[in-house]
Amino acid sequence: MFQRKYWIFLPFFFMAAVLVVGGVVMFLWNAILPEVMGVRPLTFMQAVGLLILCRILFGGFRGGGRPGGKWGRGKWGNMSVEEKARMRSAWEERCKRS
C-alpha cells in the first residue's frame, strides 16, 4: 500500500496526531469541565495521559474496527434477510410494553 520511502514519515504522523488530539482533549476539558463540575484544569501531558488511559480502557490497541462491526460475525452475519426479519419481529414481540 505505502511505498517504502513514505514509511519514514509514519512516526512523525503519529506524533503529530497525538499532539493534535491531546490539544483538543485539553482544550475541551479546560473549556467545559472546570466550570460545570468544578474540577481542576488539565495540563497537556495530563490530557495525553487521559487520552491513552481511555484508549486502553475503552478502545484497546487493536487498530481499526471491521466493516459490519460485531453484528457482522457469528450467527447474525450468517442469517439470510428473511431470518433477520423474523428475528427482529420476534424481539419486537418480546419487548412490547404491556
ABEGO torsion letter per residue (X at the ends): XBBAAAAAAAAAAAAAAAAAAAAAAAAAAAAAAAAAAGBBBBBAAAAAAAAAAAAAAAAEAAEBBBBGEAAABEAAAABBAAAAAAAAAAAAAAABBX
